[in-house]
Amino acid sequence: MSEANDMLRRWQRWSALPGGKTLFSFGVGRMAPYTSSISPRVQELRAGYARVRMRDRRRLRNHLRSVHAIAMMNLAEVTSGLAMLAGMPDDARAIITNLAIEYKKKARGALEAECTTSPPASNERREYHLEAVVRDVAGDEVARATARWLVGPR
């Protein structure tokens, strides 16, 4: 795909400005309100690739004082979704139909998720399986999620 889609164009425009990554990330939360509960910050975005950070805050912790499992799942979902959406044709849409996650170890501190995929070339109805890896600040893998996205025409 040679031409960037609308989401990618917005990222390219906003991320170059001071505070632009924060504003773009806020917009992602407005588009998908539940996602804003973890206050994700998009660090890097290109067609088929996303890297998203989540700060460690008390409201995202569990009774063991580590990052809650569902907060990590939310981070993995938004990361896989951004990787998929940033490469899709403008006449396509996607919805997640399955999300599974394996927790590797307790997570503490800021977390970063990363996802790489081959973006859809058309709006043909098809399922895509993506993997998002969540790492802590030391670079240790704390979780790995598999997301199934259904792409189809708008």
N, C-alpha and C positions, 0 to 999 in steps of 0.2 A: 504494500500500500504506500504510495508515494505522497499522498496528501494527508496531513494530520486531521484527525477528527476534532469535533468541537471541544471535548474535554482536554485533549492534548494541546490544542491551540490556546486554551485558557491557561493551562499550566505554563506553557512557553512564555506567554505574555506576563503573567503575574509573578512567576518565580524569579524573574530577573530584577524585580523591583524590591527596594527595601521593605521588609515585612510581607512581601508578596506570598511567600510559602505559607506563612501563618494565615493570611487571608484566604488563600486557595483551600487550605485544610479546613478552615471554618466553613467554607462553602460546601465542602464534601459532607460535613456534619449537618448542614441545612438540607442537603439533598437526601440524606439518609439519616433521619433524626436519632435513631437508636445508636448509630455509630458515634455520634457526638458524645455519648456517655463516657468514652475513654479518651476524649480529646486527642485524636490521632494527629500527627504532624507529618505530612508528606515531605520526604527528604529528596526523593528522586523519582521521576516519572518519565517514561518514554513508551512507545508502542510495544506492548508485551512485557513491560518491566515496571515494577513498583517497589520502592523501599519506604517503609513508614515506621515512624518512631512513636512510642507511647511512654510518657513519664510515669514514674512510680509515685502514686499518691495514696493516702490512707483510704480513700473511698474505693480504691480498686483492689484492696487487700482482703484476704480471708482471715479466719481465726488463727492461722499459723503465722501471720504477719508476712506472708508472701503474696505475690500478685495472684488474684483470683483466676481460676481456670477459664471462666467465661469471658473475662477481660482479654485473656490471651486469644481465645477463640474469636472474639470480636475483632481483634487486631489482625489476625490471619484472614478473616473474611474480607475486611476492607482492603487489605493489601492485594489479595487475589482479585477482587473486584476491580480495583484500579488498574491492575496489569491488563485485565481483560478489556475493560472499557476504553482504555487509552489507545488501543489498537483497532477497535471495531470500526466498521463503516458507519457513517452517520445515519443510515437507514436501517440499522440493526439495534436490537436491545437485548439485554441479558438479565436473567434472574437465577439466583442460586437455588439449586434443587436438593443439594446434599452437602453436608459439611461434617467431616470427621477429623478428630485431632488426637494425637498421641502426646502425652505430657512426659518429658524426659527427666526433668528435675524441677525442684522448687525454683521459682523465679523471683528475684529481688532486684530492685533498681530499675533503671530505664530499660525498655525492651525495644528491639527493632525487628521488624518482619520484612522478608524479601520474597518476591515471587517473579518468576520468569516464565513466559509462555510464547507460543506462536499465535499471534492474534488472528482472528477470523478474517478471511479475505472477502467474505460476502455475508449477506443477511440470511443465508440458507439455515433452516432449522436444524440445529446440531448440538450435541453435548460436548463440552470440553472439560477435561480433568486437569486441574491445576494443583500445584503444591506450593504452600507457603511455609517458610522456615522462620521460626521466632528464636532470636538470640538475645542473650543478656549483654551488658557492657563489656564483659571479658571475652565475648565472642563465642561463648558456650551455647550450644543448641539447647533450648529449654522446652520447645514444642515443635511439632511438625503437623501441619494440617493438609488435608486433601479436600479440595472444593470441587464440586461438580456444578458447572454453569451451563444453562440452556440458553443458546443464542438463537434468535429468530428475527423475522421482520417486525418493524414498528407497527 
